[in-house]
Structures are given as structure tokens and as C-alpha cells.
């Protein structure tokens, strides 16, 4: 798993994947939104990661693989704010 990171925009808002590694409430009021959904596709017998526009981003027989994909691809970094 990659390291936890919080990035801040010029307005001072923090962006990160939610984790319970630290108490994010200590920073102030939270606004939590899902960037993706991970659901099981019964006809394909696979787990799918979908974005807000319902586009498939990752497919795997393993839900954990999909969760790991989220962390790897959605965790804010200097190149992916």
C-alpha cells in the first residue's frame, strides 16, 4: 500500500483518500465524496471499479485488487492532485 498523503489546494481545502490511519476530523469539518464505486458484476462474475460517469476503470475477480487499484490510482500526489 502506498503512503497516506493529503494535498491542499490554494483555497486551503485538503484532498485525500479517506482512511482511519489518522483522525481527519481533527482538521475540521469533513466533506466525503466517493470518487468511484466498487461493485460485483453478476453476469461477468467480476468486481468492477467505476467512476462517477459509470465508466469502468478496473476489473478483477478480487475485490481487494480493486481496492488496491483505488489507492494506487486515486491517492493524491504532486503529479495527481
Buried (B, 14 or more C-beta within 10 A) or exposed (E): EEEEEEBEEEEEEEEBBEEEEEEBEEEEEEEEEEEBEBEEEEEEEBBBBBEEEEEEBBBBEEBEEBBBBBEEEBBBEEEEE
